[in-house]
Amino acid sequence: MKSKEEIVEEMQQVVEQMRIDDIEENPDSEFETFECDACGQEKPLAGSVEYEGGYRLCNDCVLIAETGFALNKIKNVKEVIDALEYKRLEGLCDIIKSEQQKENN
């Protein structure tokens, strides 16, 4: 049986390879962006995955999701999205703050 560390390391390699494969297949995917349904940030399309329910996760969140699946810590991608809600809210607050700063200057 693999240790947690071995599983995490393996998932890191798999997810990084997905990103590399996407860039090789479509070089523009490294520069095309979308808003990740989990973290809410604008991220490159390369290495992203669309999961059941139409949720698209960035490469960083794919790593979290796939590691969670491999370790049997989560059952579906919605759990990742729910767990990262704070990160999306944080991002929204940052956008509001920067807009307010623009108005004040």
MDAnalysis code that builds the backbone (N, CA, C; Angstrom):
import MDAnalysis as mda
import numpy as np

u = mda.Universe.empty(315, n_residues=105, atom_resindex=np.repeat(np.arange(105), 3), trajectory=True)
u.add_TopologyAttr("name", ["N", "CA", "C"] * 105)
u.add_TopologyAttr("resid", np.arange(1, 106))
u.add_TopologyAttr("resname", ["MET", "LYS", "SER", "LYS", "GLU", "GLU", "ILE", "VAL", "GLU", "GLU", "MET", "GLN", "GLN", "VAL", "VAL", "GLU", "GLN", "MET", "ARG", "ILE", "ASP", "ASP", "ILE", "GLU", "GLU", "ASN", "PRO", "ASP", "SER", "GLU", "PHE", "GLU", "THR", "PHE", "GLU", "CYS", "ASP", "ALA", "CYS", "GLY", "GLN", "GLU", "LYS", "PRO", "LEU", "ALA", "GLY", "SER", "VAL", "GLU", "TYR", "GLU", "GLY", "GLY", "TYR", "ARG", "LEU", "CYS", "ASN", "ASP", "CYS", "VAL", "LEU", "ILE", "ALA", "GLU", "THR", "GLY", "PHE", "ALA", "LEU", "ASN", "LYS", "ILE", "LYS", "ASN", "VAL", "LYS", "GLU", "VAL", "ILE", "ASP", "ALA", "LEU", "GLU", "TYR", "LYS", "ARG", "LEU", "GLU", "GLY", "LEU", "CYS", "ASP", "ILE", "ILE", "LYS", "SER", "GLU", "GLN", "GLN", "LYS", "GLU", "ASN", "ASN"])
u.atoms.positions = np.array([
    [0.845, -1.199, 0.000],
    [0.000, 0.000, 0.000],
    [0.886, 1.258, 0.000],
    [0.500, 2.227, -0.780],
    [1.285, 3.460, -0.892],
    [1.035, 4.381, 0.290],
    [2.077, 5.104, 0.671],
    [1.933, 6.084, 1.746],
    [1.238, 7.328, 1.189],
    [0.739, 8.177, 2.092],
    [0.111, 9.444, 1.674],
    [1.087, 10.254, 0.826],
    [2.337, 10.293, 1.261],
    [3.356, 11.071, 0.565],
    [3.555, 10.559, -0.864],
    [3.574, 9.221, -1.014],
    [3.741, 8.633, -2.349],
    [2.550, 8.965, -3.247],
    [1.358, 8.910, -2.677],
    [0.149, 9.235, -3.441],
    [0.172, 10.696, -3.871],
    [0.512, 11.594, -2.945],
    [0.564, 13.021, -3.263],
    [1.601, 13.285, -4.350],
    [2.776, 12.692, -4.209],
    [3.842, 12.858, -5.193],
    [3.403, 12.356, -6.574],
    [2.767, 11.198, -6.592],
    [2.274, 10.625, -7.843],
    [1.230, 11.547, -8.493],
    [0.318, 12.082, -7.680],
    [-0.723, 12.981, -8.207],
    [-0.091, 14.262, -8.764],
    [0.929, 14.770, -8.082],
    [1.619, 15.975, -8.574],
    [2.202, 15.714, -9.961],
    [2.804, 14.563, -10.142],
    [3.406, 14.214, -11.432],
    [2.337, 14.053, -12.513],
    [1.241, 13.380, -12.174],
    [0.155, 13.140, -13.131],
    [-0.459, 14.471, -13.582],
    [-0.756, 15.336, -12.623],
    [-1.415, 16.616, -12.924],
    [-0.477, 17.532, -13.713],
    [0.809, 17.526, -13.379],
    [1.791, 18.320, -14.135],
    [1.897, 17.792, -15.563],
    [1.872, 16.472, -15.726],
    [1.936, 15.886, -17.065],
    [0.705, 16.263, -17.886],
    [-0.448, 16.345, -17.236],
    [-1.676, 16.778, -17.928],
    [-1.496, 18.187, -18.487],
    [-0.892, 19.055, -17.681],
    [-0.660, 20.446, -18.097],
    [0.290, 20.477, -19.297],
    [1.373, 19.727, -19.202],
    [2.368, 19.665, -20.285],
    [1.733, 19.107, -21.565],
    [0.949, 18.039, -21.431],
    [0.283, 17.436, -22.588],
    [-0.661, 18.431, -23.260],
    [-1.417, 19.181, -22.441],
    [-2.343, 20.180, -22.995],
    [-1.590, 21.238, -23.784],
    [-0.455, 21.688, -23.264],
    [0.340, 22.728, -23.940],
    [0.923, 22.179, -25.241],
    [1.389, 20.924, -25.213],
    [1.920, 20.315, -26.437],
    [0.829, 20.175, -27.498],
    [-0.372, 19.801, -27.057],
    [-1.495, 19.600, -27.966],
    [-2.030, 20.930, -28.505],
    [-2.067, 21.948, -27.620],
    [-2.587, 23.261, -27.990],
    [-1.770, 24.323, -27.259],
    [-0.691, 24.820, -27.882],
    [0.190, 25.782, -27.221],
    [-0.537, 27.021, -26.669],
    [-1.633, 27.419, -27.302],
    [-2.388, 28.582, -26.814],
    [-3.022, 28.344, -25.452],
    [-3.232, 27.070, -25.092],
    [-3.914, 26.771, -23.830],
    [-3.141, 27.279, -22.615],
    [-1.849, 27.530, -22.804],
    [-1.036, 28.067, -21.704],
    [-1.416, 29.523, -21.419],
    [-1.971, 30.213, -22.437],
    [-2.266, 31.637, -22.302],
    [-3.759, 31.935, -22.276],
    [-4.591, 30.981, -22.735],
    [-6.036, 31.134, -22.646],
    [-6.435, 30.900, -21.196],
    [-7.321, 31.760, -20.682],
    [-7.693, 31.624, -19.275],
    [-9.201, 31.432, -19.119],
    [-9.567, 31.003, -17.936],
    [-10.967, 30.831, -17.546],
    [-11.032, 31.049, -16.045],
    [-12.235, 31.217, -15.510],
    [-12.386, 31.365, -14.066],
    [-12.651, 29.992, -13.466],
    [-11.746, 29.560, -12.615],
    [-11.856, 28.251, -11.979],
    [-13.093, 28.205, -11.077],
    [-13.882, 27.140, -11.206],
    [-15.086, 26.996, -10.391],
    [-14.773, 26.715, -8.926],
    [-13.551, 26.307, -8.628],
    [-13.199, 26.007, -7.236],
    [-12.573, 27.220, -6.538],
    [-11.456, 27.736, -7.092],
    [-10.754, 28.837, -6.412],
    [-11.230, 30.215, -6.870],
    [-11.946, 30.276, -7.999],
    [-12.486, 31.542, -8.470],
    [-11.482, 32.452, -9.150],
    [-10.264, 31.972, -9.369],
    [-9.228, 32.796, -9.981],
    [-9.162, 32.545, -11.483],
    [-8.659, 33.555, -12.211],
    [-8.416, 33.390, -13.641],
    [-7.167, 32.533, -13.793],
    [-7.310, 31.375, -14.426],
    [-6.193, 30.441, -14.549],
    [-6.070, 29.954, -15.982],
    [-4.871, 29.480, -16.379],
    [-4.680, 28.948, -17.728],
    [-5.548, 27.709, -17.977],
    [-5.999, 27.578, -19.197],
    [-6.794, 26.423, -19.603],
    [-5.955, 25.136, -19.554],
    [-4.654, 25.267, -19.798],
    [-3.755, 24.102, -19.798],
    [-3.811, 23.389, -18.450],
    [-4.062, 22.086, -18.502],
    [-4.081, 21.285, -17.281],
    [-5.385, 21.343, -16.521],
    [-6.342, 22.124, -17.017],
    [-7.638, 22.172, -16.343],
    [-8.453, 20.950, -16.733],
    [-9.444, 20.647, -15.912],
    [-10.299, 19.490, -16.177],
    [-11.750, 19.895, -15.949],
    [-12.618, 19.454, -16.873],
    [-14.050, 19.645, -16.658],
    [-14.596, 18.371, -16.042],
    [-15.177, 18.529, -14.863],
    [-15.717, 17.392, -14.114],
    [-17.219, 17.275, -14.323],
    [-17.762, 16.204, -13.801],
    [-19.203, 15.970, -13.841],
    [-19.925, 17.184, -13.262],
    [-21.009, 17.546, -13.869],
    [-21.751, 18.710, -13.407],
    [-21.304, 19.984, -14.098],
    [-20.329, 19.858, -15.019],
    [-19.873, 21.026, -15.772],
    [-18.902, 21.915, -15.020],
    [-18.367, 21.450, -13.905],
    [-17.391, 22.231, -13.144],
    [-16.024, 22.122, -13.802],
    [-15.400, 23.271, -14.080],
    [-14.038, 23.264, -14.628],
    [-13.095, 23.761, -13.542],
    [-12.073, 22.947, -13.258],
    [-11.088, 23.281, -12.244],
    [-9.738, 23.538, -12.886],
    [-9.022, 24.515, -12.339],
    [-7.673, 24.816, -12.814],
    [-6.729, 23.692, -12.393],
    [-5.539, 23.708, -12.941],
    [-4.557, 22.666, -12.671],
    [-4.262, 22.538, -11.179],
    [-4.170, 23.663, -10.469],
    [-3.895, 23.616, -9.025],
    [-5.032, 22.933, -8.269],
    [-6.268, 23.263, -8.642],
    [-7.422, 22.666, -7.969],
    [-7.648, 21.218, -8.398],
    [-7.255, 20.886, -9.635],
    [-7.298, 19.491, -10.080],
    [-6.396, 18.661, -9.175],
    [-5.230, 19.203, -8.845],
    [-4.307, 18.489, -7.954],
    [-4.971, 18.235, -6.597],
    [-5.632, 19.247, -6.057],
    [-6.327, 19.090, -4.770],
    [-7.416, 18.022, -4.898],
    [-8.225, 18.131, -5.958],
    [-9.329, 17.187, -6.150],
    [-8.831, 15.759, -6.331],
    [-7.894, 15.579, -7.253],
    [-7.416, 14.221, -7.550],
    [-6.686, 13.592, -6.365],
    [-5.965, 14.401, -5.606],
    [-5.300, 13.886, -4.402],
    [-6.357, 13.482, -3.375],
    [-7.384, 14.324, -3.237],
    [-8.490, 14.003, -2.320],
    [-9.191, 12.711, -2.693],
    [-9.412, 12.512, -4.014],
    [-10.026, 11.260, -4.479],
    [-9.116, 10.075, -4.170],
    [-7.830, 10.213, -4.490],
    [-6.869, 9.114, -4.305],
    [-6.730, 8.723, -2.836],
    [-6.860, 9.705, -1.943],
    [-6.727, 9.432, -0.508],
    [-8.077, 9.105, 0.135],
    [-9.125, 9.043, -0.691],
    [-10.496, 8.793, -0.195],
    [-10.941, 9.818, 0.840],
    [-10.500, 11.064, 0.656],
    [-10.888, 12.146, 1.568],
    [-12.139, 12.859, 1.057],
    [-12.364, 12.803, -0.261],
    [-13.550, 13.419, -0.858],
    [-14.186, 12.432, -1.833],
    [-15.480, 12.631, -2.057],
    [-16.213, 11.721, -2.937],
    [-16.529, 12.353, -4.287],
    [-16.639, 13.688, -4.326],
    [-16.962, 14.353, -5.590],
    [-16.366, 15.755, -5.631],
    [-16.350, 16.317, -6.826],
    [-15.707, 17.610, -7.043],
    [-16.442, 18.743, -6.320],
    [-17.727, 18.578, -6.079],
    [-18.504, 19.606, -5.358],
    [-17.929, 19.820, -3.960],
    [-17.404, 18.775, -3.358],
    [-16.787, 18.904, -2.033],
    [-15.563, 19.822, -2.092],
    [-14.802, 19.745, -3.174],
    [-13.636, 20.626, -3.352],
    [-14.116, 22.069, -3.511],
    [-15.135, 22.248, -4.333],
    [-15.673, 23.587, -4.575],
    [-16.197, 24.192, -3.270],
    [-16.932, 23.397, -2.495],
    [-17.447, 23.882, -1.213],
    [-16.309, 24.217, -0.249],
    [-15.277, 23.376, -0.239],
    [-14.147, 23.594, 0.665],
    [-13.358, 24.860, 0.308],
    [-13.364, 25.229, -0.981],
    [-12.594, 26.398, -1.422],
    [-13.439, 27.668, -1.527],
    [-14.634, 27.632, -0.979],
    [-15.510, 28.802, -1.053],
    [-14.835, 30.043, -0.453],
    [-14.097, 29.869, 0.645],
    [-13.405, 30.995, 1.270],
    [-12.459, 31.674, 0.278],
    [-11.807, 30.874, -0.568],
    [-10.843, 31.407, -1.532],
    [-11.553, 32.257, -2.591],
    [-12.732, 31.805, -3.029],
    [-13.509, 32.584, -3.998],
    [-13.977, 33.889, -3.370],
    [-14.425, 33.825, -2.118],
    [-14.885, 35.033, -1.421],
    [-13.726, 36.009, -1.212],
    [-12.565, 35.467, -0.881],
    [-11.364, 36.279, -0.717],
    [-11.049, 37.029, -2.017],
    [-11.162, 36.313, -3.130],
    [-10.920, 36.906, -4.444],
    [-11.904, 38.020, -4.749],
    [-13.174, 37.799, -4.423],
    [-14.189, 38.834, -4.642],
    [-13.880, 40.077, -3.819],
    [-13.483, 39.872, -2.575],
    [-13.141, 41.006, -1.702],
    [-11.965, 41.790, -2.279],
    [-10.969, 41.087, -2.822],
    [-9.814, 41.749, -3.419],
    [-10.236, 42.596, -4.617],
    [-11.164, 42.073, -5.438],
    [-11.650, 42.818, -6.600],
    [-12.361, 44.087, -6.141],
    [-13.212, 43.954, -5.135],
    [-13.954, 45.114, -4.617],
    [-12.988, 46.160, -4.062],
    [-11.982, 45.705, -3.295],
    [-10.986, 46.630, -2.727],
    [-10.240, 47.372, -3.825],
    [-9.811, 46.663, -4.876],
    [-9.056, 47.325, -5.929],
    [-9.923, 48.306, -6.713],
    [-11.214, 47.982, -6.870],
    [-12.123, 48.918, -7.544],
    [-12.330, 50.170, -6.698],
    [-12.425, 50.001, -5.388],
    [-12.588, 51.150, -4.498],
    [-11.353, 52.028, -4.518],
    [-10.188, 51.407, -4.575],
    [-8.940, 52.177, -4.633],
    [-8.868, 52.992, -5.928],
    [-9.318, 52.409, -7.031],
    [-9.340, 53.118, -8.306],
    [-10.246, 54.342, -8.231],
    [-11.405, 54.167, -7.583],
    [-12.366, 55.275, -7.449],
    [-11.808, 56.388, -6.584],
    [-11.027, 56.016, -5.558],
    [-10.477, 56.998, -4.623],
    [-9.289, 57.758, -5.183],
    [-8.670, 57.234, -6.238],
    [-7.479, 57.886, -6.795],
    [-7.811, 58.812, -7.919],
])
